[in-house]
Amino acid sequence: MPLTPHARSLLDMAYRVGAPRFHELGEAQARHSFEKLQFAFRPESPAVASTVDVPMPRPDGSALLARLYRPLSSHADEPLALLIYFHGGGWCVGDVASYDVLCRELANLARCAVLSVDYRLAPEHPFPAAIRDARLAFEWAVENASLLAIDPARIALGGDSAGGNLSIVTALALRDEPARPSCLALVYPSTEIVSTRPSRERYAEGFFLDRGTLQWFFERYLPDGNTEDWRVSPMRAERLAGLPPTLLVGAEFDPLVDDCVAFAERMKAEGCTVDYVEMPGVIHGFLTLGKVFPESTQTLVLLARHLQTCLALPPA
């Protein structure tokens, strides 16, 4: 189908005003630009039962910060299932504050706790800093389940774009461990850095996530240029079998959409349980722009239902 009117309007505005793209900015400017976009087009912030900032110690003595949300429906001492959420932003931009509304919505819709992780960003902290933080967040949550008032046997991983990539990579790394995620909730994840699938060229310019912006992200995350490592491109993993039940939501007008389809198909071929849903007429990044895109709420409902099924949660 064609672009939705909301998507067309947003793109027309963005390109008409001639705002510089990420690849034309420095890191600090790009982060500020991303934050302004999220704050301008996100919905109103819903109330939750509680939020608390959580420091998780790293081996070097520094702290990985995260924010824990408990849904309105919960009691303070009730052990809840947990979604650990990794934000998008090409491993270079984005933060917990920008995703605050999204995580509140997910907590209330899914009726589970949500831990939003402020993983380290490139280029200050290139690969593999972010994936180390992602694994630390999961293992720390399991070990400190009583402190968080969550059930360590019911932990999901989720994220959009780069955050979806971190979710997949962490699940692959943990799949043979005693403690591993119960399911994955992914929105247009980056599954392969170098791709020749048609959508990369078809939507390379004029659809928000431009070719130059993708390259800008990749060069900062991977200064050594090693795009073959499966921890960067999980499509390159020797096997995907053993990944937990997964919902993967793609966007029709996204340069990454064919990579998402291919990843879901390979998961299915290797015996994984995976549902792929493509949101028609929308662009990469729509999930956090709920003031513009009704498809954002539709996707959050799908994610919540998936979490409820996999984590045996009561329906909202």
CORLINTA-V800409 format. One record per residue. SS is DSSP state (helix for helix, strand for strand, loop for the rest). PSI is psi in whole degrees, -180 to 180 (NA if undefined). D_LAST is the distance of its C-alpha to the last C-alpha in Angstrom with 2 decimals. Layout:
# CORLINTA-V800409
ss:SS psi:PSI d_last:D_LAST
ss:SS psi:PSI d_last:D_LAST
This chain:
# CORLINTA-V800409
ss:loop psi:165 d_last:31.57
ss:loop psi:171 d_last:32.93
ss:loop psi:143 d_last:31.23
ss:loop psi:157 d_last:28.73
ss:helix psi:-35 d_last:30.31
ss:helix psi:-43 d_last:28.07
ss:helix psi:-44 d_last:29.21
ss:helix psi:-42 d_last:32.79
ss:helix psi:-45 d_last:32.84
ss:helix psi:-44 d_last:31.63
ss:helix psi:-43 d_last:34.14
ss:helix psi:-43 d_last:36.91
ss:helix psi:-46 d_last:36.40
ss:helix psi:-42 d_last:36.31
ss:helix psi:-26 d_last:39.43
ss:helix psi:-41 d_last:41.27
ss:loop psi:-10 d_last:41.41
ss:loop psi:27 d_last:42.71
ss:loop psi:137 d_last:40.46
ss:loop psi:143 d_last:41.50
ss:loop psi:165 d_last:39.37
ss:helix psi:-40 d_last:38.31
ss:helix psi:-4 d_last:41.32
ss:helix psi:7 d_last:43.59
ss:loop psi:162 d_last:42.37
ss:loop psi:171 d_last:42.75
ss:helix psi:-46 d_last:39.87
ss:helix psi:-41 d_last:39.46
ss:helix psi:-42 d_last:39.60
ss:helix psi:-41 d_last:37.10
ss:helix psi:-40 d_last:34.58
ss:helix psi:-41 d_last:35.14
ss:helix psi:-43 d_last:34.79
ss:helix psi:-45 d_last:31.48
ss:helix psi:-43 d_last:30.15
ss:helix psi:-41 d_last:31.40
ss:helix psi:-46 d_last:29.68
ss:helix psi:-45 d_last:26.26
ss:helix psi:-30 d_last:26.69
ss:helix psi:-34 d_last:28.08
ss:helix psi:13 d_last:25.45
ss:loop psi:158 d_last:22.12
ss:loop psi:179 d_last:19.71
ss:loop psi:148 d_last:19.59
ss:loop psi:119 d_last:18.31
ss:loop psi:153 d_last:15.06
ss:loop psi:147 d_last:15.26
ss:loop psi:171 d_last:13.89
ss:loop psi:-40 d_last:14.87
ss:strand psi:156 d_last:17.81
ss:strand psi:144 d_last:19.70
ss:strand psi:137 d_last:22.81
ss:strand psi:133 d_last:25.36
ss:strand psi:117 d_last:26.26
ss:strand psi:131 d_last:29.75
ss:strand psi:118 d_last:30.34
ss:strand psi:135 d_last:34.09
ss:loop psi:163 d_last:35.78
ss:loop psi:-28 d_last:38.95
ss:loop psi:3 d_last:41.14
ss:loop psi:-11 d_last:40.07
ss:loop psi:175 d_last:37.92
ss:strand psi:135 d_last:34.22
ss:strand psi:122 d_last:31.24
ss:strand psi:147 d_last:28.86
ss:strand psi:166 d_last:25.08
ss:strand psi:128 d_last:22.35
ss:strand psi:128 d_last:19.56
ss:strand psi:135 d_last:16.28
ss:strand psi:135 d_last:14.03
ss:loop psi:160 d_last:10.64
ss:loop psi:-32 d_last:10.75
ss:loop psi:-5 d_last:8.83
ss:loop psi:160 d_last:11.64
ss:loop psi:154 d_last:15.18
ss:loop psi:-39 d_last:18.19
ss:loop psi:10 d_last:19.55
ss:loop psi:120 d_last:16.52
ss:loop psi:118 d_last:17.08
ss:strand psi:157 d_last:14.15
ss:strand psi:159 d_last:14.10
ss:strand psi:135 d_last:15.56
ss:strand psi:120 d_last:15.82
ss:strand psi:120 d_last:19.38
ss:strand psi:132 d_last:19.72
ss:strand psi:121 d_last:23.16
ss:loop psi:160 d_last:23.86
ss:loop psi:-179 d_last:26.04
ss:loop psi:25 d_last:29.51
ss:loop psi:25 d_last:32.06
ss:loop psi:6 d_last:32.40
ss:loop psi:-27 d_last:34.41
ss:loop psi:172 d_last:32.26
ss:loop psi:155 d_last:28.82
ss:loop psi:178 d_last:27.47
ss:loop psi:-41 d_last:24.62
ss:helix psi:-42 d_last:25.24
ss:helix psi:-25 d_last:24.96
ss:helix psi:13 d_last:21.53
ss:helix psi:-48 d_last:20.19
ss:helix psi:-45 d_last:18.02
ss:helix psi:-45 d_last:16.63
ss:helix psi:-33 d_last:15.72
ss:helix psi:-45 d_last:14.09
ss:helix psi:-45 d_last:11.90
ss:helix psi:-42 d_last:11.12
ss:helix psi:-47 d_last:10.47
ss:helix psi:-41 d_last:7.89
ss:helix psi:-43 d_last:6.15
ss:helix psi:-15 d_last:6.75
ss:loop psi:41 d_last:6.60
ss:loop psi:166 d_last:10.25
ss:strand psi:152 d_last:13.60
ss:strand psi:128 d_last:15.46
ss:strand psi:107 d_last:19.27
ss:strand psi:124 d_last:20.96
ss:strand psi:128 d_last:24.54
ss:loop psi:67 d_last:27.64
ss:loop psi:159 d_last:29.77
ss:loop psi:146 d_last:33.43
ss:loop psi:150 d_last:34.50
ss:loop psi:158 d_last:37.56
ss:loop psi:-8 d_last:40.44
ss:loop psi:-36 d_last:40.82
ss:loop psi:81 d_last:38.95
ss:loop psi:176 d_last:39.28
ss:loop psi:134 d_last:38.12
ss:loop psi:27 d_last:37.35
ss:helix psi:-45 d_last:36.18
ss:helix psi:-41 d_last:32.62
ss:helix psi:-30 d_last:32.08
ss:helix psi:-41 d_last:33.57
ss:helix psi:-40 d_last:31.12
ss:helix psi:-46 d_last:28.18
ss:helix psi:-41 d_last:29.41
ss:helix psi:-42 d_last:30.19
ss:helix psi:-43 d_last:26.65
ss:helix psi:-50 d_last:25.33
ss:helix psi:-37 d_last:28.19
ss:helix psi:-41 d_last:28.06
ss:helix psi:-41 d_last:24.36
ss:helix psi:-47 d_last:25.20
ss:helix psi:-25 d_last:28.27
ss:loop psi:33 d_last:26.69
ss:helix psi:-41 d_last:23.41
ss:helix psi:-36 d_last:24.32
ss:helix psi:-40 d_last:25.14
ss:helix psi:-10 d_last:21.78
ss:loop psi:52 d_last:19.97
ss:strand psi:164 d_last:18.38
ss:strand psi:112 d_last:18.86
ss:strand psi:-15 d_last:21.67
ss:strand psi:-5 d_last:21.06
ss:strand psi:74 d_last:17.60
ss:strand psi:126 d_last:18.43
ss:strand psi:156 d_last:17.77
ss:strand psi:141 d_last:19.98
ss:strand psi:163 d_last:19.23
ss:strand psi:167 d_last:21.12
ss:strand psi:144 d_last:22.72
ss:loop psi:-118 d_last:26.44
ss:helix psi:-34 d_last:28.45
ss:helix psi:-33 d_last:25.34
ss:helix psi:-40 d_last:24.44
ss:helix psi:-47 d_last:28.01
ss:helix psi:-36 d_last:27.75
ss:helix psi:-47 d_last:24.69
ss:helix psi:-49 d_last:26.68
ss:helix psi:-41 d_last:29.87
ss:helix psi:-43 d_last:28.38
ss:helix psi:-41 d_last:26.80
ss:helix psi:-42 d_last:30.21
ss:helix psi:-28 d_last:32.04
ss:helix psi:0 d_last:29.95
ss:loop psi:-22 d_last:29.72
ss:loop psi:10 d_last:32.59
ss:loop psi:157 d_last:31.70
ss:loop psi:-40 d_last:30.46
ss:loop psi:122 d_last:27.37
ss:loop psi:159 d_last:25.64
ss:loop psi:148 d_last:22.28
ss:loop psi:-28 d_last:19.84
ss:strand psi:170 d_last:18.93
ss:strand psi:139 d_last:19.59
ss:strand psi:104 d_last:17.58
ss:strand psi:141 d_last:20.43
ss:strand psi:123 d_last:21.24
ss:loop psi:59 d_last:24.92
ss:loop psi:152 d_last:26.29
ss:loop psi:114 d_last:30.02
ss:loop psi:-14 d_last:31.28
ss:loop psi:124 d_last:35.01
ss:loop psi:-54 d_last:37.19
ss:loop psi:117 d_last:40.12
ss:loop psi:141 d_last:39.22
ss:loop psi:15 d_last:41.34
ss:loop psi:149 d_last:38.64
ss:helix psi:-34 d_last:39.14
ss:helix psi:-25 d_last:36.15
ss:helix psi:-38 d_last:37.66
ss:helix psi:-39 d_last:40.64
ss:helix psi:-38 d_last:39.06
ss:loop psi:31 d_last:36.74
ss:loop psi:-25 d_last:38.99
ss:loop psi:138 d_last:39.83
ss:loop psi:7 d_last:38.17
ss:loop psi:31 d_last:34.51
ss:loop psi:-61 d_last:33.65
ss:loop psi:79 d_last:33.76
ss:loop psi:163 d_last:37.53
ss:helix psi:-44 d_last:39.80
ss:helix psi:-35 d_last:41.39
ss:helix psi:-43 d_last:38.14
ss:helix psi:-46 d_last:37.17
ss:helix psi:-39 d_last:40.65
ss:helix psi:-45 d_last:40.42
ss:helix psi:-50 d_last:37.32
ss:helix psi:-41 d_last:38.88
ss:helix psi:-33 d_last:42.21
ss:helix psi:-38 d_last:40.73
ss:helix psi:-34 d_last:38.38
ss:loop psi:71 d_last:41.15
ss:loop psi:-23 d_last:44.49
ss:loop psi:-5 d_last:46.27
ss:loop psi:11 d_last:45.10
ss:loop psi:92 d_last:43.96
ss:loop psi:-2 d_last:41.33
ss:loop psi:-21 d_last:41.81
ss:loop psi:129 d_last:40.10
ss:loop psi:-22 d_last:36.96
ss:loop psi:-12 d_last:35.26
ss:loop psi:-46 d_last:35.70
ss:loop psi:87 d_last:35.31
ss:helix psi:-18 d_last:33.16
ss:helix psi:-22 d_last:34.33
ss:helix psi:-1 d_last:37.67
ss:loop psi:146 d_last:36.45
ss:loop psi:-37 d_last:38.60
ss:loop psi:148 d_last:35.64
ss:loop psi:-12 d_last:31.90
ss:loop psi:139 d_last:31.52
ss:loop psi:-9 d_last:29.40
ss:loop psi:147 d_last:26.68
ss:loop psi:170 d_last:23.19
ss:strand psi:135 d_last:20.74
ss:strand psi:138 d_last:20.34
ss:strand psi:125 d_last:18.64
ss:strand psi:117 d_last:21.27
ss:strand psi:125 d_last:20.88
ss:strand psi:169 d_last:24.24
ss:strand psi:133 d_last:25.68
ss:strand psi:-43 d_last:28.45
ss:strand psi:55 d_last:30.92
ss:loop psi:130 d_last:30.73
ss:loop psi:-20 d_last:33.81
ss:loop psi:-1 d_last:31.66
ss:helix psi:-40 d_last:30.03
ss:helix psi:-31 d_last:32.67
ss:helix psi:-39 d_last:32.40
ss:helix psi:-44 d_last:28.65
ss:helix psi:-47 d_last:29.45
ss:helix psi:-38 d_last:32.29
ss:helix psi:-44 d_last:30.26
ss:helix psi:-41 d_last:27.59
ss:helix psi:-39 d_last:30.48
ss:helix psi:-40 d_last:32.24
ss:helix psi:-47 d_last:29.25
ss:helix psi:-43 d_last:29.01
ss:helix psi:-28 d_last:32.79
ss:loop psi:12 d_last:32.73
ss:loop psi:10 d_last:30.30
ss:loop psi:155 d_last:27.07
ss:loop psi:114 d_last:23.71
ss:strand psi:136 d_last:22.79
ss:strand psi:125 d_last:21.07
ss:strand psi:128 d_last:22.69
ss:strand psi:128 d_last:21.34
ss:strand psi:122 d_last:23.68
ss:strand psi:117 d_last:22.66
ss:strand psi:146 d_last:25.71
ss:strand psi:7 d_last:27.90
ss:strand psi:171 d_last:26.58
ss:strand psi:165 d_last:28.18
ss:loop psi:134 d_last:27.66
ss:loop psi:-3 d_last:25.84
ss:helix psi:-25 d_last:23.59
ss:helix psi:-41 d_last:20.35
ss:helix psi:2 d_last:21.16
ss:loop psi:54 d_last:22.76
ss:loop psi:-18 d_last:19.85
ss:loop psi:-25 d_last:22.19
ss:loop psi:-41 d_last:24.31
ss:loop psi:110 d_last:22.17
ss:helix psi:-22 d_last:19.31
ss:helix psi:-21 d_last:19.11
ss:helix psi:-50 d_last:17.72
ss:helix psi:-40 d_last:14.38
ss:helix psi:-42 d_last:14.56
ss:helix psi:-41 d_last:15.28
ss:helix psi:-38 d_last:12.55
ss:helix psi:-43 d_last:9.99
ss:helix psi:-44 d_last:12.31
ss:helix psi:-43 d_last:12.52
ss:helix psi:-42 d_last:8.87
ss:helix psi:-40 d_last:9.00
ss:helix psi:-45 d_last:12.33
ss:helix psi:-41 d_last:11.45
ss:helix psi:-40 d_last:8.91
ss:helix psi:-48 d_last:11.89
ss:helix psi:-32 d_last:14.60
ss:loop psi:7 d_last:13.48
ss:loop psi:52 d_last:12.14
ss:loop psi:153 d_last:8.82
ss:loop psi:143 d_last:6.49
ss:loop psi:150 d_last:3.79
ss:loop psi:NA d_last:0.00
